[in-house]
């Protein structure tokens, strides 16, 4: 069973895509944990996840936005396995550099494509 | 500058000459009363003649310096003769009185050495006579000494007036500099420095300006103020009359946590505006210095108050513009935010396409059935997303919320319209001589009115005139024509027809208006804004020139007009 953390405040829009991929391509072996705000994340367990999806924008009441979460992970949890950024911004890579994100992460742009999700979980 | 100083010397001459003649009149009165003991009737006649003499002298002075001295000498001589007639005998006093006008006119002349004569001659005679022992003559020298003192006073007064004039000149030129306009408090350094110069130096430590609207607000100052409070705002007087000034001592002001007893306040009221209070920190000064300070500073503070009020009103206008700009920025941000929103809402649609693609290539019936379940779930989700997207689009497209709506028009005079056009013409450095105006005979500009939206028309003019400035080839012109019913603006300029293919046709073609918006943004705006204002606009061209004609309906003041 692969553990997947999805940090996304509008999960309802992408839920069918994630569930479809899980059932049709991975025999429901992906265990999803969904949180909408950074304060709901158990950072001490974050390195246990096989995949972490981070939406850049997040909910209004979140303490950290997507950039803040990435910086927190880079600083304190360098051993996370696989981190994927979800965003509608085409120029996200330049913006991440400007915001002090050191590493380059895989990006899936919205609206999400099922095939992109499938490729991520296959690796 | 030299002209003003010459005029100043005329004024100085007038001022001192008047004092001199008043002195002569009083001296004569004293001599008559003490040494001749004449009757009251004769004294009254003398006083009457004195008044006429001084009045005529004043009038003669107004004719100018060259006329002044000969006319003055003649008037003085006649007055002396009248005095001699009343005095009735020839003695040393009448001799002194007869010599006074000659001495006075020499000392008051523009001769370079005149002021030196005024003092050195009587002082020298005074010393010589006292050394020689002719004590009796000393009392006769004294009147000349008094003339010398009058002349000296005039000199000091003139120098002081020159100082004030220089500061005034400095103030006038100060506010023509862009940097000074942004830092108006710097004028205080100039004032303080100039006042400290001789003669009659006035030492001021600092000047602060407060604006009185409901309560006192710090406007600016020669020193930086971190904190301030008035211990008792109720101690301030009522507002002074317009152009009037109220001086208050010991203003209870605590500046940067320091309280001084030497703050002196000058309150100036602006017509239909607030009161400005200038607080001066001059330390402990004597009565004379305080008086000089009051006289001097009032002139500057009155001027400064008017300048600051103008500055404040400009800032208020700027603030209104910023508010309007902020509203437009909010709209743009809302539009960008809506795009992000749309992206998210399109995810179910993309998911649906992918599932359908999978379904097409799937052969296993069980998997096909599961895919179909997902399709139905996704369609439900899509329906919700679809409705949300439509609502968001409606919000943005609702005209009443967009910032560029100019349907509301107001009445403006022809002069106001032309001022607006000329301002834009000048902003883009176009030649004034290329504007031709053809008005009807009875039009004066104030009685002829048109309707438009100020901001909308401003954008139309700015858009078109900036294009003339950037792209004209050869000549350009503007014609403002008034006929019985309309005011017509005809812009014309040469152009490169190879670069403007389809430009003219686009404006007039409503069938492709939405499509043409993408290519000719500015043109689309001109058409849109004019249409909103219900103003007829037309673009045409020939081989060499392109034309924009704007036709506004004219309303003359004696007709009934209505705002839209």
Interface residues (C-beta under 8 A of the other chain):
Chain A: X10 X12 X13 X14 X15 X16 X17 X19 X20 X23 X24 X57 X88 X110 X111 X112 X113 X114 X115
Chain B: X339 X340 X343 X344 X345 X346 X347 X348 X349 X350 X351 X354 X355 X358 X367 X370 X371 X374 X377 X378 X381 X385
